[in-house]
Amino acid sequence: MKILAIDAKNYHAWSHRQWVLQALGGWETELEYCDHLLKEDVFNNSAWNQRYFVITRSPFLGGLAAMRDSEVDYTIEAILANAQNESPWRYLKGLYKGENNLLVEDERISAVCFKVLKNDWTCVFALSLLLDLLCTGLQPSDELRSTLETIRSSHPETADDDPAAAVCCILQKCDPLRVNYWSWFKDTLSQIS
């Protein structure tokens, strides 16, 4: 804790801490410790990583399936507090690792994407997760169509009949660093379907 108080992202300290938990215990307060660190700095990806480690390995919490519901709520709250923070978006997706059907079925996931995009249509993390949902089975809803139509009306160059292709067009516009990737991804959509 002393080292992490100096540098909360010190990889070696986190690695040692995980070893100590597994070898000697101390799981009882680790989730609260992660919560404390995230309240101090919600951008601390190391604390998000440690939280996932605790959720999936603690002998006291019942595992990912038992904790998923409350963790999704916790993560959505963090996303809504700062949608441009990549860490909770990745954590949210990790809560469904290997269970894409559950990710798609959980309406809270698409709902947080829509909510964020209504306030900021350029949020790459919301768009990327929405694209993942569409590619793994999310059926286009009225809310999705409405969200995309709002963006299209302001930016007609993002128009496309296919919702996943439309999201790729939007990503090409608002994520110039990965414009070539989104172009390639759009071209591969027919292979995914």
Backbone hydrogen bonds, N-H to C=O, Kabsch-Sander energy under -0.5 kcal/mol:
donor,donor_aa,acceptor,acceptor_aa,energy
5,A,1,M,-1.7
6,I,2,K,-1.1
6,I,3,I,-0.6
7,D,3,I,-2.8
10,N,7,D,-1.7
11,Y,9,K,-0.7
14,W,10,N,-2.2
15,S,11,Y,-2.6
16,H,12,H,-2.4
17,R,13,A,-2.5
18,Q,14,W,-2.4
19,W,15,S,-1.9
20,V,16,H,-2.6
21,L,17,R,-2.4
22,Q,18,Q,-2.1
23,A,19,W,-2.8
24,L,20,V,-3.4
25,G,20,V,-1.1
25,G,21,L,-0.9
29,T,26,G,-0.9
30,E,27,W,-1.3
31,L,27,W,-0.6
33,Y,29,T,-1.9
34,C,30,E,-2.3
35,D,31,L,-2.3
36,H,32,E,-2.5
37,L,33,Y,-2.3
38,L,34,C,-2.4
39,K,35,D,-2.0
40,E,36,H,-1.6
41,D,37,L,-2.3
44,N,41,D,-2.0
45,N,43,F,-1.5
47,A,44,N,-0.5
48,W,44,N,-1.7
49,N,45,N,-2.7
50,Q,46,S,-2.5
51,R,47,A,-2.3
52,Y,48,W,-2.1
53,F,49,N,-2.3
54,V,50,Q,-2.6
55,I,51,R,-2.7
56,T,52,Y,-2.4
57,R,53,F,-1.5
58,S,54,V,-2.5
61,L,58,S,-0.7
62,G,58,S,-0.5
66,A,62,G,-0.5
67,M,63,G,-1.6
68,R,64,L,-1.9
71,E,67,M,-2.4
72,V,68,R,-2.8
73,D,69,D,-1.8
74,Y,70,S,-2.3
75,T,71,E,-2.6
76,I,72,V,-2.7
77,E,73,D,-2.0
78,A,74,Y,-1.6
79,I,75,T,-2.5
80,L,76,I,-2.7
81,A,77,E,-1.3
82,N,78,A,-1.4
85,N,82,N,-1.7
86,E,84,Q,-0.8
89,W,85,N,-0.8
90,R,86,E,-2.2
91,Y,87,S,-2.5
92,L,88,P,-2.8
93,K,89,W,-2.0
94,G,90,R,-2.3
95,L,91,Y,-1.5
96,Y,93,K,-1.6
97,K,94,G,-1.7
99,E,96,Y,-3.1
102,L,99,E,-0.9
103,L,99,E,-1.7
104,V,100,N,-2.5
105,E,101,N,-2.1
106,D,102,L,-1.8
107,E,105,E,-1.0
109,I,106,D,-1.8
110,S,106,D,-0.8
111,A,107,E,-2.2
112,V,108,R,-2.1
113,C,109,I,-1.6
114,F,110,S,-2.6
115,K,111,A,-2.5
116,V,112,V,-2.3
117,L,113,C,-2.7
118,K,114,F,-1.9
119,N,115,K,-0.9
119,N,116,V,-0.8
120,D,116,V,-2.5
123,C,120,D,-1.7
124,V,122,T,-1.0
127,L,123,C,-2.4
128,S,124,V,-2.9
129,L,125,F,-2.1
130,L,126,A,-2.5
131,L,127,L,-2.5
132,D,128,S,-2.3
133,L,129,L,-2.6
134,L,130,L,-2.4
135,C,131,L,-2.3
136,T,132,D,-1.0
136,T,133,L,-0.6
137,G,134,L,-0.9
138,L,133,L,-3.0
145,R,141,S,-2.5
146,S,142,D,-2.7
147,T,143,E,-2.5
148,L,144,L,-2.8
149,E,145,R,-2.6
150,T,146,S,-2.2
151,I,147,T,-1.6
152,R,148,L,-2.8
153,S,149,E,-2.4
154,S,150,T,-1.0
154,S,151,I,-0.5
155,H,151,I,-2.0
158,T,155,H,-2.3
159,A,156,P,-1.8
166,A,162,D,-2.6
167,V,163,P,-2.3
168,C,164,A,-2.1
169,C,165,A,-2.3
170,I,166,A,-2.2
171,L,167,V,-2.7
172,Q,168,C,-2.4
173,K,169,C,-1.4
174,C,170,I,-2.4
175,D,171,L,-1.9
178,R,175,D,-1.4
179,V,176,P,-1.0
182,W,178,R,-2.4
183,S,179,V,-2.0
184,W,180,N,-2.4
185,F,181,Y,-3.2
186,K,182,W,-2.4
187,D,183,S,-1.9
188,T,184,W,-1.4
189,L,185,F,-0.7
189,L,186,K,-1.0
191,Q,188,T,-1.3
192,I,188,T,-1.3
193,S,189,L,-1.9
